[in-house]
């Protein structure tokens, strides 16, 4: 799990395999993220793609932990703020079986985890071994515009 500022994105371009992080960083830096429409953006086929979304944050207790087996997430807040929570996957208890089609497994909320308030212009990176719980309110509910860049790790 990594929490950082958009100004530091270049630091992460050499991670991973086959230049995939560099493609993700280039996409984030070369677009006016505030003007992107909600939806899916192909960057490098199934190896790197992005989902832009908007929603209102919800109480922490109503948000769900999740993890992925094949993809790393760069969860970048464009506008608004939310609490994202991290816990190692091996400390979490599955609440539903792994969905191979969506590359997601859901977990219950029995672990408090490490909570971070993430604001516009900040991002978190969650690797496959990182359980994460996005979409939680930072005190009061907030409208969030977010881009999640998915990077295939295998």
N, C-alpha and C positions, 0 to 999 in steps of 0.2 A: 504494500500500500504506500502510495506517495501522495502528498498534498503539496501543491506548489502554485505559483503565480504564472499567468500567461506569458509574462515577460521572460520566463526561464524555459520556455518550451524547447528551444534549440538544444539544451543540455541533454534531452532525452532522444534525440534523433538517431543515435547509434545503438540503441538497445535492440534486442530481438534479432530476428532472422530476415534475410533477404531485403533489407532496407524498408521494412514495413512501417516501423516507427517514423522514419524520415518522411514517408508518404503521408502519414497521419499528421505530422507536424506541419508539413508543407500545406496541406489542405486547411488546417486551422489558421495558419498565418496568411494565406493568400485569399481568404474570403472575408467579406464583411458579414460576420456571423449574425449580427442583429437583423440583417435583411433576409436571411435564409428562411424559406418557407418550411413548415413542418413536413417531415417525410424522410425517406431514405435517399442517401447520396452514395453512389458507387465511386470508390476511389481506386481500388485495385481488385476488382471482382469480389470474390468471397474472402480474399486475404485481408482487405482493409475497406471498411465502409462506415458510413456515419448515419445516425438517426437524430433528426432534430425534432424536439417535442416541447410542448408547453403544458403546464398543469399548475394547480394550486397545491401547496404542501399540505400534509396531513399530520395528525398527532403521531409521535414516535411509536406508540403502541400499535398503531394501525398499519405502519409500514412493515415491509417484509424483508428479511435477509434473503439473499440469493448468491449464487456463484455460477461460474461457467467452467467447463472442462477444456474448451478449445480456444476461447477468446479472452484477451485482456480488454478491459474497458478503460478508455480515457473519458471520464465524466466531467465535462467542462460547463460551468455555469456561465451563460451568456448574460442573463439579467435575473435579478432576484437573489434569493438566498435560501439555502436548505441545510439541514443537518444530514450528513452522511456518516454512517456508523460502520466500523471495520471490526471483524473478528476472524481469526484463523478458521478455515473450514473444518479442521479436525476438532474444534471446540463446539461446533454447532450440531444440532439435531435436525435431520431432514424432516420436513412436514409433508413432502410429496416426492414421488420418484423423479429421477432425472428425466427431463424431456429432451431427447436427442435432437429432435427437429428444431427446437428453439435454443438449444445449448444452454439450458438453465435448470438448476435445482433450487428449490425453495426450502427455507429453514424456519423453525419456530423462533420465537422472541425470548427464549429463556436465558440468553447471554446479553449482558449489558453492553459489552463491546467498548470500543474507543470512538467517541463521538467528536465530529469536527463540523463547525459551522463553515460552510463554503459559500462565498459571495461571488457576484459577477466578476469575471476576469480571473477566477481561480479554478483549479481542476484537481481531481483525484484520479490516480491510476490504480486499478484493481486487477491483479493477476489472477490466474485460475485458482490459486491456493488461498485467495482472499475472499472471505465472505463479506458481503457489503449490503448495507441497507440505505438506499437513497430515499428521497422524497419526503423526509420528515421535516416538520416545521421547526424553525429556530425561534421558539417562543410563540409569536403570532404567525398565523398562516401567511404565506407569501406566494405571489404568482412567479413562476420560474419559467424561463426559456433556457433550454439546455441542449447541448449536442453531446451525444455519446458516440465516440469513435471506437469501433470494434476492430481489434487486431488479432488475426489468426496466429496462434502460437505453435502450430504443428503442421 
